[in-house]
């Protein structure tokens, strides 16, 4: 009930004054093109991406040099017990074997949890489904509100667009990191022996996929972005063959083709799928969406590899990935002076600060529900719930922001969701027969 109340409250805040936003916030196509030409060169996505990557490099390269130096000089083989030695050990090699033995002994001593009744299991499923749907519906709608529509102050001016997608990523990650750390302090965890630097790979790909996700809304509509997420099974399969050397069945390739055809039908017949009619706008939107799919595919496969190698808990994974995400994005934002720009924008338009808080909170709550749902009901149930969420997100976006979808586009959407559900059923069927099933969740 609380999650539904949060959803209703957020939707009221979003739609409050939306009729004014449609008149003043979403300007005509000629005005958009004129403003695109007049905006600072640093706001173009290629330039912004280059600046972001340079900021990440100022963290990654020194870290790489430190790891190489520690290994070549056998620094950890030398006697030492200070904080620096301990920190370097956690970064490069992970926890010591003696500490791991003690932690595993304590873990084995924990009693097993009693099995829940059918009624309690159904209530828990409703709780997880409601939490996932409410948190990610709010998160999706607020994405479009922040990145597409202009913010106006009390003076009634034309308003401004917020253009720095990396700041939204930072706000999401720092709150997620704090929540994960707090949960680890109060909930007993598995022994952790993974080197911390291993998280940096999926952290980099995760912030890149999130950046592409927000940045894409400047060029494509929200329904297109949602369908692109649904079609990520295609690059996940390709990345799985490259990273994990996995084999896929003919059925899995057929469902991937169904997703591709459905996405093609939607893009071909939806009038407002691309924001603007210029070729550069179309190419930019496609390139950014492809970048999202590639980075997200790597994230899911790398995290799956870490889970199988080091057996860490979901909260430990959440804390480790977000630790490096906060480090990378904060350094990049500081070097660009973007923190001051974002705070200034927030002071001019307090509504933006409220939206940022809501989108970050809903993202964190959604992550917690993801891990809990998968641990209690498995990835198949989670996939079905999130497929329902995608359909509801497109429906709400069309209602609130007046997106038009043709009949053939609706058929394409149904085809994509049907393929996702068929894949979930296929995974369940394999699991029931004790056959190996491939299930990559990635990010949402």
KAPEHU-V781577 format. One record per pair of residues at least 6 apart in sequence whose C-alpha atoms are under 6 Angstrom apart, sorted by the first residue. I is the first residue (numbers start at 1). GAP is how many residues later the second one is. D is the distance in whole Angstrom. If there is no record, write none. Layout:
BEGIN
{{I & GAP & D} {I & GAP & D}}
END
This chain:
BEGIN
{{3 & 128 & 6} {3 & 131 & 6} {4 & 130 & 6} {7 & 127 & 5} {7 & 131 & 6} {25 & 124 & 5} {25 & 125 & 5} {42 & 6 & 6} {52 & 280 & 6} {55 & 277 & 4} {56 & 272 & 5} {90 & 105 & 6} {91 & 104 & 5} {91 & 105 & 5} {91 & 106 & 6} {92 & 103 & 5} {93 & 102 & 5} {94 & 99 & 5} {94 & 100 & 5} {94 & 101 & 4} {95 & 98 & 5} {103 & 88 & 6} {132 & 234 & 6} {132 & 237 & 6} {133 & 256 & 6} {135 & 227 & 5} {135 & 231 & 5} {137 & 256 & 6} {139 & 220 & 5} {139 & 223 & 6} {150 & 9 & 5} {150 & 10 & 5} {150 & 11 & 5} {151 & 8 & 5} {151 & 9 & 5} {152 & 7 & 4} {153 & 196 & 6} {165 & 46 & 6} {165 & 49 & 6} {166 & 45 & 6} {170 & 159 & 6} {172 & 188 & 4} {173 & 149 & 6} {173 & 153 & 6} {174 & 152 & 6} {176 & 188 & 5} {177 & 142 & 5} {177 & 145 & 5} {180 & 135 & 6} {180 & 139 & 5} {192 & 120 & 6} {194 & 116 & 6} {199 & 121 & 6} {199 & 122 & 5} {200 & 124 & 6} {202 & 97 & 5} {203 & 118 & 5} {203 & 121 & 6} {203 & 122 & 5} {205 & 90 & 5} {205 & 94 & 6} {209 & 83 & 4} {209 & 86 & 5} {209 & 87 & 6} {212 & 76 & 6} {212 & 80 & 5} {216 & 69 & 6} {216 & 72 & 6} {219 & 55 & 6} {219 & 56 & 5} {219 & 66 & 5} {220 & 53 & 6} {220 & 54 & 4} {220 & 55 & 5} {220 & 65 & 6} {221 & 52 & 5} {223 & 171 & 5} {231 & 28 & 6} {232 & 61 & 6} {234 & 22 & 6} {235 & 62 & 6} {236 & 61 & 4} {240 & 6 & 6} {255 & 164 & 5} {259 & 157 & 5} {262 & 150 & 4} {262 & 153 & 5} {262 & 154 & 5} {263 & 149 & 6} {265 & 144 & 6} {265 & 147 & 5} {266 & 143 & 4} {266 & 146 & 5} {269 & 140 & 6} {270 & 135 & 5} {296 & 146 & 6} {300 & 140 & 6} {300 & 142 & 4} {333 & 6 & 6} {346 & 6 & 6} {346 & 7 & 5} {380 & 44 & 5} {427 & 10 & 5} {430 & 7 & 6}}
END
